[in-house]
Amino acid sequence: SEDVLPRGIRSRLVRDINGLSMHILEAGFEEEDRPCVLLLHGFPELAYSWRKVMLPLAEAGYHVVAPDQRGYGRTTGWDPDYDGDLASFRRLNVVRDALGLVSALGYHSVAAVVGHDFGSPIAAWCAVSRPDVFRSVVLMSAPFSGPPSLLFNSANDQPSSSLPSPASDLFDDLAALPHPRKHYQRYYQTREANGNMHNAPQGIHAFLRGYYHFKSADWAGNKPFTLKARIAVEMAQMPRYYIMDFDKGMAETVALEMPSAEAISKCKWLPEDELRIYSEEFGRTGFQGGLQWYRSGGLGAAEMELFAGQTIDQPSMFISGANDWGSYQSPGSLERMQNVACTDMRAVHMVDDAGHWVQQEQPEAVSRLLIEFLHGQEHR
């Protein structure tokens, strides 16, 4: 409801967006002809996750728009069934959602698209596929290593034998460790994942408190570093919210790291009344809509090959928390993003005292970085 939103942010529905009725939050809507900034959230989040940076961006002169993405919150028109319409969650179809929203709002282009967590690859694909519309891009907490490659010169030479090992080998190797483990992305593809979290033994509110705490700078174990390779013994160094114990679901995983009542009362970046927005929304919708994103990547692989060799040539920036393993969970991606995928990357910022939820944990720093990036383009 409107009373939970900071004054100056409004909520409304925009209908007929690629089959969706899309719920959006807006700031800076009072004046016409402002440049638009589009904010795309990740998992398990909502448009509400951007509440702390929307007003500073609006005060800097922008019309700021944050949708509940396909599968989330009060956006409707998506299939919540595990056995339902998975193809609609393909990366490039979610880009169509963003493009349709921009057009419906009366814009031919936006000043920037900003994506956090799973919103980051969507923002990147917006930039790759429609650079005329998405004039700059900010990726947060999830580096983008570029479009898939095609075999090159394979008609005239032997194809390279240095292709990466299939993911299935990693999953098998994790399960074969002395202390068996499993990758969270593989777990999120399973039928039981939604029920485990939606009907968590500790209750959905406590589950989300534990999940957000575990991946934040508040959890003392989040001290990330560069992994040498995507192999089991290296990957198993990551915390158990990424490389889980083989015999546990996510509800059981985060329960082991539940913060104390005192720690919760001192959590300024996510007090209980704000967490309740998430627990009420996910209590109503479940998590399957967001989990579909983890299951649909392969369905869009062929169409994404249309962009093989394409780079992000418009201005770009990367922001993450200094305590966020998300920047390192795919070995080599952070480096490839800077050296290959983005040809005009203005900066990489690792924000102090922030974990994975950087725009909520350190909103002032993130707002400042975003505004400097946006204004820097205007004054080129």
Residue pairs with C-beta under 8 A, 6 or more apart in sequence:
2 10
2 11
4 273
4 274
4 277
5 11
5 25
5 48
5 51
6 51
6 54
6 55
8 27
8 55
8 58
9 25
9 26
9 27
9 51
9 54
9 55
10 25
10 26
10 27
10 29
11 23
11 24
11 25
11 26
12 23
12 24
12 26
13 21
13 22
13 23
13 24
13 74
14 21
14 22
14 24
14 101
14 104
14 105
15 21
15 22
16 104
17 97
17 100
17 101
17 104
18 93
18 96
18 97
18 100
19 77
19 88
20 70
20 75
20 76
20 77
20 78
20 97
21 75
21 76
21 77
22 67
22 68
22 75
22 97
22 101
23 47
23 67
23 68
23 73
23 74
23 75
24 47
24 65
24 66
24 67
24 68
24 101
25 47
25 48
25 50
25 51
25 54
25 65
25 66
25 67
26 63
26 64
26 65
26 66
27 54
27 55
27 57
27 58
27 63
27 64
28 34
28 54
28 57
28 58
28 59
28 61
28 62
28 63
28 64
29 63
31 63
34 61
34 62
34 63
35 61
35 62
35 63
35 110
35 111
36 62
36 63
36 64
36 65
36 102
36 105
36 107
36 110
36 111
37 57
37 62
37 63
37 64
37 65
37 110
37 111
37 112
37 113
37 114
37 370
37 374
38 65
38 66
38 67
38 98
38 101
38 102
38 110
38 112
38 113
38 114
38 134
39 47
39 50
39 53
39 54
39 64
39 65
39 66
39 114
39 115
39 116
39 119
40 66
40 67
40 69
40 98
40 113
40 114
40 115
40 116
40 119
40 120
40 122
40 123
41 47
41 49
41 50
41 66
41 68
41 69
41 72
41 116
41 117
41 119
42 49
42 115
42 116
42 117
42 118
42 119
42 120
42 141
42 142
43 117
43 118
43 290
43 291
43 293
43 294
44 197
44 208
44 211
44 278
44 282
44 287
44 290
45 72
45 116
45 117
45 278
46 68
46 72
46 73
46 277
46 278
46 281
47 66
47 67
47 68
47 73
48 73
48 277
48 278
48 281
49 66
49 116
49 357
49 359
49 360
50 64
50 66
50 359
52 359
52 360
52 363
52 367
53 359
53 363
53 366
53 367
53 370
54 64
54 66
56 363
56 364
56 367
56 368
56 371
57 64
57 367
57 370
57 371
57 374
58 64
60 371
60 374
60 375
62 111
62 374
65 101
65 105
67 75
67 97
67 98
67 101
68 74
68 75
69 75
69 94
69 97
69 119
69 122
70 78
70 88
70 89
70 93
70 94
70 97
70 289
71 78
71 80
71 89
71 288
71 289
71 290
71 292
71 293
72 281
72 285
72 289
72 290
73 281
73 285
74 281
78 85
78 88
78 89
78 289
78 292
79 85
79 86
79 88
80 285
80 286
80 288
80 289
81 288
82 191
82 194
82 288
86 292
86 295
86 296
86 299
87 93
87 296
87 299
89 292
89 293
89 295
89 296
89 299
90 296
90 299
90 300
90 303
91 121
91 122
91 125
91 296
91 297
91 300
91 304
92 125
92 129
92 300
92 303
92 304
93 300
94 122
94 125
94 293
95 122
95 125
95 126
95 129
95 130
98 113
98 122
98 126
99 126
99 130
99 133
102 109
102 110
102 133
108 133
109 132
109 133
109 134
109 135
110 133
110 134
110 135
111 135
111 136
111 374
111 377
112 134
112 135
112 136
112 137
112 138
112 370
112 373
112 374
113 123
113 126
113 127
113 134
113 136
113 137
113 138
114 123
114 137
114 138
114 140
114 370
115 121
115 122
115 123
115 124
115 126
115 137
115 138
115 139
115 140
115 142
116 140
116 141
116 142
116 358
116 359
117 140
117 141
117 142
117 326
117 356
118 142
118 290
118 293
119 140
120 139
120 140
120 141
120 142
120 143
120 144
121 142
121 144
123 134
123 137
123 138
123 139
124 137
124 139
124 144
124 312
124 341
125 304
126 133
126 134
126 137
127 134
127 136
127 137
127 312
127 314
127 316
128 147
128 307
128 310
128 311
128 312
129 307
131 312
131 313
131 314
134 314
135 314
135 315
135 377
136 314
136 315
136 316
136 373
136 374
136 377
137 312
137 314
137 315
137 316
137 317
138 316
138 317
138 318
138 319
138 370
138 373
139 316
139 317
139 318
139 319
139 337
140 318
140 319
140 320
140 358
140 359
140 366
141 319
141 320
141 321
141 324
141 326
141 327
141 356
141 358
142 326
142 327
143 318
143 327
143 330
143 333
143 334
143 336
143 337
144 312
144 333
144 337
144 341
144 342
145 330
145 332
145 333
145 336
145 337
145 340
145 341
146 310
146 311
146 336
146 337
146 340
146 341
147 304
147 305
147 307
147 308
147 309
147 310
148 301
148 304
148 305
148 308
149 308
149 309
150 305
150 308
150 309
151 159
164 230
165 230
165 231
167 186
170 183
170 230
170 231
170 232
170 235
171 182
171 183
171 186
173 231
173 232
174 180
174 181
174 182
174 183
174 232
174 235
174 236
174 243
174 246
175 181
175 182
175 246
176 232
177 232
177 233
177 236
179 236
179 245
180 245
180 246
180 247
181 232
181 236
181 240
181 243
181 244
181 245
181 246
182 243
182 244
182 245
182 246
183 235
183 242
183 243
183 244
184 241
184 242
184 243
184 244
184 250
185 294
187 193
187 244
187 249
187 250
188 291
188 294
188 295
189 291
189 294
189 295
192 249
193 249
193 250
193 287
193 291
194 286
194 287
194 288
194 291
196 249
196 250
196 251
196 252
197 204
197 207
197 249
197 250
197 251
197 287
198 204
198 282
198 283
198 286
198 287
200 206
200 207
200 251
200 255
201 251
201 252
201 255
202 210
202 251
202 255
202 258
204 279
204 282
204 283
205 275
205 276
205 279
205 283
206 255
206 258
207 251
207 254
207 255
208 275
208 278
208 279
208 282
209 258
209 259
209 264
209 275
210 254
210 255
210 257
210 258
210 259
211 241
211 250
211 254
212 270
212 275
212 357
213 219
213 254
213 257
213 258
213 259
213 263
213 267
214 239
214 241
214 253
214 254
214 257
215 222
215 241
215 324
215 325
215 355
215 356
215 357
216 222
216 269
216 323
216 354
216 355
216 356
216 357
216 361
217 321
217 322
217 323
217 353
217 354
217 355
217 361
218 259
218 263
218 267
218 355
219 239
219 257
219 355
221 239
222 239
222 323
222 324
222 325
222 355
223 323
224 323
224 324
224 325
224 327
224 328
225 328
226 328
226 331
226 334
227 234
227 235
227 237
227 238
227 328
227 331
228 234
228 331
229 331
230 330
230 331
230 332
234 331
235 242
235 243
236 243
238 325
238 328
238 329
239 325
240 248
240 253
240 256
241 250
241 253
241 254
242 325
242 329
244 250
244 253
245 253
259 267
264 272
269 357
269 360
269 361
269 362
269 363
270 357
270 360
311 340
311 341
311 342
311 343
312 341
312 342
312 343
312 344
313 343
313 344
314 344
315 344
315 346
315 373
315 376
315 377
316 342
316 344
316 345
316 346
317 345
317 346
317 347
317 348
317 349
317 369
317 373
318 334
318 337
318 338
318 345
318 347
318 348
318 349
319 349
319 351
319 358
319 366
319 369
319 370
320 326
320 327
320 349
320 350
320 351
320 354
320 358
321 350
321 351
321 353
321 354
321 355
321 356
321 357
321 358
321 361
321 362
322 350
322 351
322 352
322 353
322 354
323 353
323 354
323 355
324 350
324 354
324 355
324 356
324 358
325 356
326 356
327 334
327 350
328 334
334 348
337 345
338 345
338 348
346 373
346 376
347 369
347 373
349 369
351 358
351 362
351 365
351 366
351 369
352 362
352 365
353 361
353 362
354 361
354 362
354 365
355 361
358 366
359 366
